[in-house]
């Protein structure tokens, strides 16, 4: 399995890159073919405290298999990540009102994807808490959308993974899983909520949003993606939020050792 990976990360309108609170990992594809590949995105809730750090911890832990998202072990794994988050933020001097917010913790939507190729064929599985979405595309056809399947399904209060341990059991209970098969040439789009809602609405209108996103990825090093997103926000087609896109394209490759 040869993995090709492209990404875009754009902050809210009026914010700088330093204010961006989403996370995605990895941002580069393996240099050689692999038999198993993990990738994840997380959407930090703006109103929570140090959400960008919590988002980054979640995606990196998933990819490095320190967050296995199955069985009761996930609670212990989340508790370990909470300790890492707490230690990192405890050293930061904060005004009293920020300390109050800190006690509530950080919150993130999370989406992790695992791709595999082996004797039983080519398969994928995904896990999600919240409203970041996965879309599988083959040629011009959308084969799967997960965990939400229509723009109408998005709301202002999705389930999120909180950094404080008292929230972990609820998040694990809300975790959803999906699986399927892939073929060479398939693309997987991982999208945070604002872009995911646009994608599903555009697809429902009979358009080809995958082609639009692939065009933006091809022009990533220009100002075209930011200009397109600004236009879509002005037209109220995309909500003003941090926007993250990962696109994974799969090809046949020699079996990895």
Secondary structure, DSSP 8 states (H G I E B T S, - for coil): -EEEEEEEEE--TT--GGG--EEEE-SS--SS--SEEEEEEEEE-TTSSSHHHHHHHHHHHHHTTS---SSTHHHHHHHHHHHHHHHHHHTS---HHHHHHHHH--EEEEEEEEEEEETTEEEEEEEEESS-EEEEEETTEEEEEES--SGGG--S----EESSGGGHHHHHHH-EEEEEE--TT-EEEEE-HHHHHHHHHHHHTT--HHHHHHHHHHTTTSSHHHHHHHHHHHTTSS-SS-EEEEEEEEE------
